[in-house]
Amino acid sequence: MAHDLYSWIKALHVIAVISWMAGMLYLPRLMVYHCAAEAGSVQSETFKVMERRLLKAIINPAMIVTWLAGLYLAYAGGWYVAGWFHAKFALVLVLSGFHGALSRWVRDFGEDKNTRPARFYRIANEVPTLLMVGIVILVVVKPF
């Protein structure tokens, strides 16, 4: 019974991670395009709605489920004592910080206060990818 619960929580965790990452990879791309829209234009207002909904309806809930399920898995599986888990946990903390930055940038765009160029968001768009690669390698390979 406990193994079944662990497997279901692991499946939920993977689904949540995929959803979280999909949103974190798409949102900075929206911001790249939003930079080209004139403040107050119909296009800019559409981007604001898209960014806000993506953050509030997908990215935020997916992060919460990822964290809750992940903490359960770490405890139930005894992974919290493993070296690879500590490294993974550090990368997930950085990813969560990036999530916080995305939230701030959505707020800036929503208030027409963005001061960053599209190039900034193009570069920022690579951050979750790099973190994801590191996290997946640590979880699958468990190098230490």
N, C-alpha and C positions, 0 to 999 in steps of 0.2 A: 504493500500500500504506500509506504513512504517513498519507494523508488518510483512509483507511478506519479506521485505528486511532484517529485523532483523533475521528472521528465516533462510533465506538463508546464511547470514553471520555467524550465529551460526553453521549451518551445515558445512560451509567451515572451521570454527575454529576447530570443532571437528575432521574433516578429517586431517587438518594440524597438530593438536596435536598428533593424532595417528601416523602419518608419522614421526614427529619429535621424538617421544618416541621410535618408532621402531628402528630408526637409532641410537639413543642414547643408546639403550639397546644392539644393535648388535656390534657397533664399538669397545667398550672396549673388547668384546669377541674376535674379530678379533685380537686385540692387544695381548691378552693372547697367542694366537697361533703364532703370529708374533715373540714373544720373543724367541720361540724355533727354529726359522729359522735363519740360518747363514747369516750374512750381505753379500749382494752381490749375494746370491744364487737365483736361479729361483723362489723358494718358497717365499723368502723375497721380491723379486721384484713384484711378483703377489699380495702379501699382500699390498704392497705400493699402487698399482693401485686400489685394492678393497677399501682400507681405504680412499684414496683421492676421488674416485668417490662417495662413500657413503656420505662423508662429503659435497662435492661440489654440487652433483646432487640431494640429498634427504634431508639431515639434515639441511643445511643452508637455502635452499628455504622454507622448512617446518617451520623453526623457524621464518623466516620473515613473512610468512602468518599468523602464530599463533599470533605473536605480533600485526600485523596490525588489524586482525579481532578481537582479544581480546580487544584491545584498543577501537575499535568502539563499541563493545558490552558493555564494562564498561561505556562508555559515554552514548550511546543510552538507555541503561537499567537503568541508574542512579546507577549502582552498586558501583561506585567509592567512595561513601560515607559510604558504609557498612563495618563494622569491619571485617567480614569474608573475604571480598575482599582485605583488606589491608594485612591480613595474607597470602592470596593466592598470592598476588602480590609479597610479600617478597620471597616466595618460588620459584616463577617463575624467580625472579632475581637471586636467587642462582642456579637454573637450567640453566639459561643463562650463568652464570659464569662457570658452569661445561662444557657447550658447548664450551666456550672459551678454557678451559683446554684441551678438546678433540682435538680442532683445533691445539693447541700447540703440543700435543703428536703425531698427524698425521705428523706434520712438522718434529718433531724429528725423527720419524721412516723413513720419506722420505729422510732425510739427514744421515741416519745410525748413529744417535746420541742418541738413546734411552739408558738410564742408569737405567731404572726401571725394576725390576723382574716381571715375570708373575703374581705373587701373588698380586702385587700392582694393576694391572689391574683387577684381580678377585674381589678385594675389591671395586675398583672404579666402577665396573659394578653394584654394589648395590645402588649407590648414586641416579641415576635417578629413580629407582624403589621406594625408600623411599620418594623422593620428589613428585613423581606422586601420591602415596597413600595419602599423606597429601593434595595435591592440589585437588584431586577428592573428598575427604571427605569434604573439605571446600566448594567446589562448590555445591555439592549435599545436604549436611546436613545443611549448613549455620548455624553453631553452635552459632554464635554471630553476 
